[in-house]
């Protein structure tokens, strides 16, 4: 039986300083992949897009700016629990989202009840997921070359 935590959070997609719109985002956390959180963004007129990144990255980003590479998460006001900005980047393309910290904290609390922080290795198939990910990367490189 797959144990997971699901939540839907409304986020603002910040197109520019003047333009934003609210979209539903599905948050998923699975006990068999305990280090990862998945966010599926439902943008109008497009297929859903899923990003996967570390649960601790989301947890840390609620309180202070964090992230390297493609995912950056930061509170809008670090001195208090407030909105959280999530910036996703692929190449030169960026997307910026804003979510209330409360729903994210509630989601993370539920994930912690399923798999307590620091006990992930006891729950997941880390080696299996690593082998699967490396296999996909190698296959993509062979197809591209």
C-alpha positions as a Markdown table, in Angstrom:
| # | Residue | x | y | z |
|---|---|---|---|---|
| 1 | Unk | 0.0 | 0.0 | 0.0 |
| 2 | Unk | 1.5 | 3.3 | -1.1 |
| 3 | Unk | 1.3 | 5.8 | 1.7 |
| 4 | Unk | 1.3 | 9.4 | 0.6 |
| 5 | Unk | 0.3 | 12.9 | 1.5 |
| 6 | Unk | -1.7 | 15.0 | -1.0 |
| 7 | Unk | -2.7 | 18.6 | -0.8 |
| 8 | Unk | -4.0 | 21.2 | -3.2 |
| 9 | Unk | -2.7 | 24.8 | -2.7 |
| 10 | Unk | -3.7 | 27.9 | -4.6 |
| 11 | Unk | -0.6 | 29.8 | -5.7 |
| 12 | Unk | -0.1 | 33.0 | -7.6 |
| 13 | Unk | 1.8 | 32.8 | -10.8 |
| 14 | Unk | 3.7 | 36.1 | -11.0 |
| 15 | Unk | 4.0 | 36.9 | -14.6 |
| 16 | Unk | 5.3 | 40.4 | -14.0 |
| 17 | Unk | 5.0 | 43.0 | -11.2 |
| 18 | Unk | 1.7 | 44.1 | -12.7 |
| 19 | Unk | 0.2 | 40.7 | -13.7 |
| 20 | Unk | -0.4 | 37.6 | -11.7 |
| 21 | Unk | -3.1 | 34.9 | -11.6 |
| 22 | Unk | -4.0 | 32.1 | -9.2 |
| 23 | Unk | -3.5 | 28.5 | -10.1 |
| 24 | Unk | -4.1 | 25.2 | -8.3 |
| 25 | Unk | -0.9 | 23.3 | -7.4 |
| 26 | Unk | -1.0 | 19.7 | -6.3 |
| 27 | Unk | 1.6 | 18.8 | -3.6 |
| 28 | Unk | 2.5 | 15.2 | -3.3 |
| 29 | Unk | 4.7 | 13.4 | -0.8 |
| 30 | Unk | 5.2 | 9.6 | -0.9 |
| 31 | Unk | 6.7 | 7.4 | 1.9 |
| 32 | Unk | 8.5 | 5.3 | -0.7 |
| 33 | Unk | 10.3 | 8.4 | -2.0 |
| 34 | Unk | 10.8 | 10.1 | 1.4 |
| 35 | Unk | 13.3 | 12.8 | 0.4 |
| 36 | Unk | 11.2 | 14.3 | -2.4 |
| 37 | Unk | 8.2 | 16.6 | -2.7 |
| 38 | Unk | 6.3 | 16.9 | -6.0 |
| 39 | Unk | 4.5 | 20.1 | -7.1 |
| 40 | Unk | 2.2 | 19.8 | -10.1 |
| 41 | Unk | 1.3 | 23.2 | -11.6 |
| 42 | Unk | -1.9 | 23.5 | -13.6 |
| 43 | Unk | -1.3 | 26.5 | -15.9 |
| 44 | Unk | -4.3 | 27.6 | -18.0 |
| 45 | Unk | -4.1 | 26.2 | -21.5 |
| 46 | Unk | -1.0 | 24.0 | -20.8 |
| 47 | Unk | -0.4 | 20.5 | -19.8 |
| 48 | Unk | 0.3 | 20.1 | -16.0 |
| 49 | Unk | 4.0 | 20.5 | -15.2 |
| 50 | Unk | 5.5 | 18.6 | -12.2 |
| 51 | Unk | 8.6 | 19.6 | -10.4 |
| 52 | Unk | 10.3 | 17.3 | -7.9 |
| 53 | Unk | 12.7 | 18.6 | -5.3 |
| 54 | Unk | 13.9 | 18.0 | -1.7 |
| 55 | Unk | 11.4 | 18.1 | 1.1 |
| 56 | Unk | 14.0 | 19.9 | 3.2 |
| 57 | Unk | 14.4 | 22.6 | 0.5 |
| 58 | Unk | 10.8 | 23.5 | 0.9 |
| 59 | Unk | 11.0 | 23.4 | 4.7 |
| 60 | Unk | 14.1 | 25.6 | 4.8 |
| 61 | Unk | 12.7 | 28.0 | 2.2 |
| 62 | Unk | 9.7 | 28.9 | 4.4 |
| 63 | Unk | 12.1 | 30.5 | 6.9 |
| 64 | Unk | 15.0 | 31.7 | 4.9 |
| 65 | Unk | 16.2 | 31.9 | 1.2 |
| 66 | Unk | 17.5 | 28.6 | 0.0 |
| 67 | Unk | 18.2 | 26.7 | -3.2 |
| 68 | Unk | 20.8 | 26.3 | -5.8 |
| 69 | Unk | 20.3 | 25.6 | -9.5 |
| 70 | Unk | 16.8 | 25.3 | -10.8 |
| 71 | Unk | 14.8 | 25.7 | -7.6 |
| 72 | Unk | 14.9 | 28.7 | -5.2 |
| 73 | Unk | 12.5 | 29.2 | -2.3 |
| 74 | Unk | 12.4 | 32.2 | 0.0 |
| 75 | Unk | 10.0 | 33.9 | 2.4 |
| 76 | Unk | 8.7 | 37.2 | 1.3 |
| 77 | Unk | 9.4 | 38.6 | 4.8 |
| 78 | Unk | 12.0 | 36.5 | 6.6 |
| 79 | Unk | 11.2 | 38.1 | 9.9 |
| 80 | Unk | 7.8 | 36.5 | 10.1 |
| 81 | Unk | 5.8 | 33.6 | 8.8 |
| 82 | Unk | 4.4 | 35.0 | 5.5 |
| 83 | Unk | 4.1 | 34.3 | 1.9 |
| 84 | Unk | 6.7 | 32.1 | 0.2 |
| 85 | Unk | 8.2 | 32.7 | -3.3 |
| 86 | Unk | 9.1 | 29.7 | -5.3 |
| 87 | Unk | 11.3 | 30.3 | -8.4 |
| 88 | Unk | 11.7 | 27.6 | -11.0 |
| 89 | Unk | 14.2 | 27.9 | -13.8 |
| 90 | Unk | 15.0 | 25.9 | -16.9 |
| 91 | Unk | 17.8 | 27.4 | -19.0 |
| 92 | Unk | 16.9 | 31.1 | -19.4 |
| 93 | Unk | 13.2 | 30.6 | -18.7 |
| 94 | Unk | 12.0 | 31.4 | -15.2 |
| 95 | Unk | 8.6 | 31.1 | -13.4 |
| 96 | Unk | 7.9 | 32.7 | -10.1 |
| 97 | Unk | 5.1 | 31.6 | -7.8 |
| 98 | Unk | 3.8 | 32.9 | -4.5 |
| 99 | Unk | 2.1 | 30.7 | -1.9 |
| 100 | Unk | 0.9 | 31.3 | 1.7 |
| 101 | Unk | 3.2 | 29.8 | 4.2 |
| 102 | Unk | 0.4 | 28.3 | 6.2 |
| 103 | Unk | -0.8 | 25.7 | 3.7 |
| 104 | Unk | 2.8 | 24.7 | 3.0 |
| 105 | Unk | 3.6 | 24.3 | 6.7 |
| 106 | Unk | 0.4 | 22.2 | 7.1 |
| 107 | Unk | 1.5 | 20.0 | 4.2 |
| 108 | Unk | 5.0 | 19.6 | 5.6 |
| 109 | Unk | 3.6 | 18.7 | 9.1 |
| 110 | Unk | 1.5 | 15.9 | 7.5 |
| 111 | Unk | 4.7 | 14.6 | 5.7 |
| 112 | Unk | 6.5 | 14.6 | 9.0 |
| 113 | Unk | 3.8 | 12.5 | 10.6 |
| 114 | Unk | 4.1 | 10.0 | 7.7 |
| 115 | Unk | 8.0 | 10.0 | 7.6 |
| 116 | Unk | 9.7 | 12.0 | 10.4 |
| 117 | Unk | 12.5 | 14.2 | 9.3 |
| 118 | Unk | 15.8 | 12.5 | 9.7 |
| 119 | Unk | 14.3 | 9.0 | 9.3 |
| 120 | Unk | 13.8 | 9.0 | 5.5 |
| 121 | Unk | 16.5 | 6.3 | 4.9 |
| 122 | Unk | 14.5 | 3.8 | 6.9 |
| 123 | Unk | 11.4 | 4.3 | 4.7 |
| 124 | Unk | 12.5 | 4.8 | 1.2 |
| 125 | Unk | 14.3 | 2.8 | -1.5 |
| 126 | Unk | 17.0 | 5.4 | -1.9 |
| 127 | Unk | 19.3 | 3.2 | -3.9 |
| 128 | Unk | 16.5 | 2.1 | -6.2 |
| 129 | Unk | 15.5 | 5.7 | -6.9 |
| 130 | Unk | 19.1 | 6.7 | -7.5 |
| 131 | Unk | 19.6 | 3.8 | -10.0 |
| 132 | Unk | 16.4 | 4.7 | -11.8 |
| 133 | Unk | 17.3 | 8.4 | -12.0 |
| 134 | Unk | 20.8 | 7.6 | -13.3 |
| 135 | Unk | 19.4 | 5.2 | -15.9 |
| 136 | Unk | 17.1 | 8.0 | -17.2 |
| 137 | Unk | 19.9 | 10.5 | -17.3 |
| 138 | Unk | 22.2 | 8.1 | -19.2 |
| 139 | Unk | 19.4 | 7.2 | -21.6 |
| 140 | Unk | 18.7 | 10.9 | -22.3 |
| 141 | Unk | 22.4 | 11.5 | -23.0 |
| 142 | Unk | 22.5 | 8.6 | -25.4 |
| 143 | Unk | 19.4 | 9.8 | -27.2 |
| 144 | Unk | 20.7 | 13.3 | -27.4 |
| 145 | Unk | 24.1 | 12.3 | -28.7 |
